[in-house]
Amino acid sequence: MQIGALGDIHGAFDVVQDIIARHADVPLWVQVGDIASNDGEYFRPLRPIYWIKGNNEDFDVIAAAVNGQPPADTLCYLTNGGPHVVGPWRVAALGGTFELLSGDEGGLTVRFSIPLVAGAM
């Protein structure tokens, strides 16, 4: 089974729909956060997309998804932790932006999002 992977969409929904349509043999996709448009809008993808939160999300939409009300039936939000079952895989998910500040040692700020980690079941 193939699985598709998408980076930060940032509301480029037509582009994503085109990508999914061109790869009709891929039954499901994972997405590493920042799916929402700048206006906080979401969409209904042609195939299921399993996604983690990024820093550019509508967090009220995420809260609703956690409570069983996803923004679309083909947008499957993965809460931090796991394991989650995605197709034939078990995945752990950790989304969001994290800052590590070193304080007086030069003011270093590190920002990162951790993508999905998959393993066979």
Beta strands, then each sheet from edge to edge (+ up, - down):
strand 1: 4-6
strand 2: 29-31
strand 3: 49-51
strand 4: 75-77
strand 5: 81-86
strand 6: 89-101
strand 7: 109-120
sheet 1: 1+ 2+ 3+ 4+
sheet 2: 5+ 6- 7+
end
